[in-house]
Amino acid sequence: MGGFINHNKLSVVVLVFTIKLDHELSKVSYNRIIEWVRNILPLENKLEENFYIAKFMMKLLSLGYQKN
């Protein structure tokens, strides 16, 4: 069974969210990166997140973000 070796679902979402912010990428870019990650993972480990779900997850964890 394959899966996340060094990351869990939350760490992947946080990492991609951070890349999006650091490089001033669009929401569409975030979703494309998540889509790519989703396609390379085994079926049992699919990410269902998109930018809006990630933003909501950050808010729930009190992990706000600042726009530059």
C-alpha positions in Angstrom: 0.0 0.0 0.0 1.5 3.3 -1.1 0.8 6.7 0.4 2.2 9.7 2.1 5.7 8.8 3.3 7.0 12.0 4.8 3.7 14.0 4.8 0.2 13.7 5.9 -2.8 15.4 4.3 -2.5 18.5 6.3 1.2 19.0 5.8 0.7 18.7 2.0 -2.0 21.3 2.0 0.0 23.6 4.2 3.1 23.2 2.1 1.3 23.9 -1.2 -0.5 26.8 0.4 2.8 28.3 1.6 4.3 27.9 -2.0 1.2 29.7 -3.3 1.8 32.6 -0.9 5.6 32.7 -1.3 5.4 32.9 -5.0 2.2 35.0 -5.3 0.5 32.3 -7.3 -3.2 32.4 -8.1 -5.9 30.2 -6.6 -6.1 28.4 -10.0 -2.3 27.7 -9.6 -2.9 26.3 -6.1 -5.6 24.0 -7.4 -3.4 22.9 -10.3 -0.6 21.9 -8.0 -3.1 20.0 -5.7 -4.5 18.3 -8.8 -1.0 17.2 -9.9 -0.3 15.8 -6.4 -3.6 14.1 -6.4 -2.8 12.4 -9.7 0.6 11.0 -8.6 -0.8 9.6 -5.3 -2.2 6.1 -5.0 -6.0 6.0 -5.2 -6.5 5.4 -1.5 -4.7 8.7 -0.7 -6.5 11.2 -2.8 -6.5 14.8 -1.7 -9.9 16.4 -2.1 -8.7 19.9 -1.2 -8.9 23.0 -3.3 -7.8 26.5 -2.4 -11.1 27.3 -0.6 -10.9 24.1 1.5 -7.3 24.8 2.4 -8.1 28.4 3.4 -10.9 27.1 5.6 -8.5 24.5 7.2 -6.0 27.2 8.0 -8.8 29.3 9.6 -10.0 26.4 11.7 -6.4 25.9 12.9 -6.0 29.6 13.6 -3.2 29.6 10.9 -4.1 32.8 9.2 -2.1 34.3 6.4 -1.1 37.7 5.2 -1.3 39.0 1.7 1.9 40.8 0.7 
